[in-house]
Amino acid sequence: MNHRDTPSEQPTHNEGSDALWHGSVDADMHGNDPMMIEPVGLDARVLAVSPRRSVRRRISSMLRGRVESLEFVESASEALEHINASTTDLVIIERALENTDGIALLETITKHHPMIVGVVLGAISCTDDAVRAMRAGACDLIPIGSTGADTARRMTEAVDRAQRVRRRDARVDRLKKLCNKLNSARQEVTGQIGGLCTDLTEAYKDLTEQFGDVKVRSELETLLRQELDIESLLRTLLEFTLSKVGPTNAAVFMPTSGGDYSVGAYVNYDIAKETAEIMLDQLADAIPESVEHLEGVRAMSGRVELTEMLGTSAYWVEDATMLTISCKQDDECLAVLALFRDRSRSFSEDDVRMLDIIGNLFGNQLARVIQTHHRHLPRDEWGMSGDYGIDEPSDDQDFDGFDDTYGGFAA
């Protein structure tokens, strides 16, 4: 049961033996006033465990007004219940408790609450008891029969120690919170830095691609602008394309005056020579019709995708991977460029981007060439005279314009 001191429990000079005991506190053997002990801060919470009223009064007279709170209980069970329910900095335990040894109680308390400072009141009969008390967590062993001044001083020192422990724990808690905040901030900053690095990497990659594209565009535009002859233009186009994409079959399909498409030029990489012309004629009927109205590069691979686009003509390239682009000027398809090779050597994203640049520039230059060749004719008659290389080649057309590295060229 908890006991708070009431006015009837406060020591007075009119209470017989208690008055004599209080007098022993008021003056020590050196003539000093023990109640003039340097006051301590009021931030220690103290629990006193004693079944005797006189001991509780003695503790109260020394500590009341010098600590934040002072609570009293009579038994070990009450002490444990109080400590588990509230915060305690200092526990003062009388050793002679009912059915319990005070040292054993302190050992139980400090086992579960190691930050609590303990003081044992009572006789210590042997060194083993003292060692046991210290191991249990006692900071002091105060005999009941010690002088009032000495008891007050040692109580004050225990309170001061409890205050230091409490402040230290409070600092540790604050430091832990700060460390957690700093760690959270570090993780956030690390995440931001990681994201920034990723963004910078992507930006650098994009800039590198853009610079590379600008370089390729400038290089190809310079080469194509020099060509105002269809045959030379096609040759330059295919040579440049192979230098950027690597070995591949390539074909340029160009519109004829009849409205269909024929092979304007091609590069044979791995097609049997005896079937190359037949195959390209078949593809000329299928590929341009499928892609002439599309924007950008179309990539296809394998039998299913190619059949979907080319129909039965996919038979010729069923195991290939293919890139196509419609080369336009003012939404008019002037040519279709197709690259294809074995599916084991598929085209990369860089190849797709490269073909997009090549197709656009080729369309622009092809329009200039056509305009140059037909500047003397009305625009609605362009493509009717058949003298700029887009009508079907004659029977004596030479298909060996490229060396054996590429397998053949027709223009």
Secondary structure, 3 states (H helix, E strand, C coil): CEECCCHHHCCCCCCCHHHHHHHHHHCCCCCCCHHHCCCCCCCCEEEEECCCHHHHHHHHHHHCCCCCEEEEECCHHHHHHHHHHCCCCEEEEECEECCEEHHHHHHHHHHHCCCCEEEEECCCCCHHHHHHHHHHCEEEEECCCCCHHHHHHHHHHHHHHHHHHHHHHHHHHHHHHHHHHHHHHHHHHHHHHHHHHHHHHHHHHHHHHHHHHHHHHHHHHHHHHCCCCHHHHHHHHHHHHHHHHCCCEEEEEEECCCCCEEEEEEECCCCCHHHHHHHHHHHHHHHHHHHCCCCCEEEEEHHHHHHHHHHHHHHHHCCEEEEEEEEEECCEEEEEEEEEEEHHHCCCHHHHHHHHHHHHHHHHHHHHHHHHHCCCCCHHHCCCCCCCCCCCCCCCCCCECCCCCCCCECC
